[in-house]
């Protein structure tokens, strides 16, 4: 269990730092865009495109991070109507759905999108669009690892609660 917590802690810190620094760079770039447009009278040609691509990356990494923390928006209509015992299984099922989404949509679909768009170049930055779309498989991989860690945590909690439950003799 200590290894799982260590992996989660390292992943949390790395994603937090990357997203925080990237967001700080985005704020600075937005300020530069305003200054260059209104004070210098020469709008920056690359800042808008950089910010648009950065928003994709920060959004995808943040989505994986928030889902990994299990702080995402949840629809609890069904899970609220079952017992605590079945809520654990419901939560595991949701994590398995996240895992399937991460692997089949984000990783596999993102890899296909990245491969297809690697020859397309963005107009201002001259960046291959595949690099922009590579946020999908990366976020999918992070989400998949978080989903596996969450499943292990939920299964361990369920096993612990079964051991603590009074046994009928």
C-alpha positions in Angstrom: 0.0 0.0 0.0 2.9 2.3 0.7 4.1 1.9 -2.9 0.7 2.9 -4.2 0.6 6.0 -2.1 4.2 6.8 -3.2 3.2 6.5 -6.8 0.1 8.6 -6.3 2.1 11.3 -4.4 4.7 11.6 -7.1 2.1 11.7 -9.9 0.1 14.3 -8.0 3.1 16.5 -7.4 4.4 16.3 -11.0 1.0 17.1 -12.5 0.4 19.9 -10.0 3.7 21.5 -10.7 3.4 21.1 -14.5 -0.1 22.5 -14.6 0.7 25.3 -12.2 3.8 26.5 -14.0 2.0 26.2 -17.4 -0.9 28.2 -16.1 1.6 30.9 -14.8 3.2 31.0 -18.3 -0.3 31.3 -19.8 -1.1 34.3 -17.6 2.3 35.9 -18.5 1.6 35.3 -22.2 -1.8 36.8 -21.9 -0.3 39.9 -20.3 2.2 40.1 -23.1 -0.5 39.8 -25.7 -2.4 42.7 -24.0 0.7 44.9 -23.7 1.9 44.2 -27.3 -1.6 44.9 -28.7 -2.6 48.0 -26.7 0.6 49.6 -25.5 3.0 48.8 -28.3 0.5 48.8 -31.1 2.0 45.7 -32.6 -0.1 42.6 -31.7 1.9 39.4 -31.0 1.4 36.9 -33.8 2.1 33.8 -31.8 0.6 34.4 -28.4 -3.0 33.6 -29.2 -2.1 30.3 -30.9 0.2 29.4 -28.0 -2.5 30.1 -25.5 -5.1 28.0 -27.4 -2.7 25.0 -27.6 -1.7 25.5 -23.9 -5.4 25.5 -22.9 -5.8 22.1 -24.5 -2.8 20.7 -22.7 -3.6 22.2 -19.3 -7.3 21.1 -19.6 -6.4 17.5 -20.5 -3.8 17.2 -17.7 -6.1 18.8 -15.2 -8.9 16.5 -16.2 -6.7 13.4 -15.5 -5.5 14.9 -12.2 -9.0 15.8 -10.9 -10.4 12.4 -12.0 -7.4 10.7 -10.2 -8.3 12.6 -7.0 -11.9 11.5 -7.5 -13.0 15.2 -7.2 -14.7 15.2 -10.6 -18.4 16.0 -11.1 -20.3 12.9 -10.2 -23.9 11.8 -11.0 -24.9 10.1 -7.8 -28.6 9.4 -8.4 -28.0 5.6 -8.5 -25.2 5.2 -6.0 -27.1 7.1 -3.3 -29.9 4.6 -3.4 -27.8 1.5 -2.6 -26.2 0.4 0.6 -22.6 1.3 1.5 -21.4 -2.2 0.6 -22.8 -1.8 -3.0 -21.6 1.8 -3.3 -18.0 0.4 -3.1 -18.7 -1.8 -6.1 -20.4 1.0 -7.9 -17.3 3.2 -7.4 -15.1 0.4 -8.7 -17.4 0.1 -11.8 -17.0 3.8 -12.4 -13.2 3.6 -12.1 -13.2 0.7 -14.6 -15.3 2.9 -17.0 -12.7 5.7 -16.5 -10.0 3.1 -17.3 -11.8 2.0 -20.5 -12.3 5.6 -21.5 -8.7 6.4 -20.9 -7.3 3.4 -22.8 -9.7 3.2 -25.8 -10.6 6.9 -26.3 -7.8 9.0 -25.0 -4.8 6.8 -25.5 -5.8 4.8 -28.6 -7.8 7.6 -30.2 -5.3 10.3 -29.2 -2.5 8.2 -30.7 -4.4 8.0 -34.0 -5.2 11.7 -34.0 -1.5 12.5 -33.2 -0.3 10.3 -36.0 -2.7 11.7 -38.6 -1.9 15.4 -37.7 1.8 15.2 -37.4 2.3 16.5 -40.9 0.0 19.5 -40.4 1.7 22.6 -39.2 0.2 25.5 -37.2 0.3 28.8 -39.0 1.9 31.1 -36.3 4.1 28.8 -34.3 5.1 26.4 -37.1 4.4 23.5 -34.7 3.2 20.1 -35.9 -0.4 19.7 -34.8 0.4 16.2 -33.7 2.2 17.7 -30.7 -1.0 19.5 -29.7 -3.0 16.3 -30.0 -0.4 14.3 -28.0 -2.0 15.8 -24.9 -4.8 13.2 -25.4 -2.7 10.0 -25.1 -0.5 11.5 -22.3 -3.6 12.5 -20.3 -5.1 9.1 -21.0 -2.1 7.3 -19.7 -2.1 9.4 -16.5 -5.9 8.8 -16.1 -5.4 5.1 -16.6 -2.7 4.9 -13.9 -4.9 6.9 -11.5 -7.9 4.6 -12.3 -5.9 1.5 -11.5 -4.7 3.1 -8.3 -8.2 4.1 -7.3 -9.5 0.6 -8.0 -6.8 -0.9 -5.8 -7.7 1.6 -3.0 -11.4 0.8 -3.3 -10.8 -2.9 -3.3 -8.5 -2.7 -0.3 -11.2 -0.6 1.6 -13.8 -3.2 0.7 -11.6 -6.1 1.9 -10.9 -4.2 5.1 -14.6 -3.5 5.7 -15.4 -7.2 5.1 -12.8 -8.3 7.6 -14.1 -5.8 10.2 -17.7 -6.8 9.7 -19.1 -9.0 12.5 -19.3 -12.7 11.5 -22.4 -14.8 12.1 -21.7 -17.9 14.0 
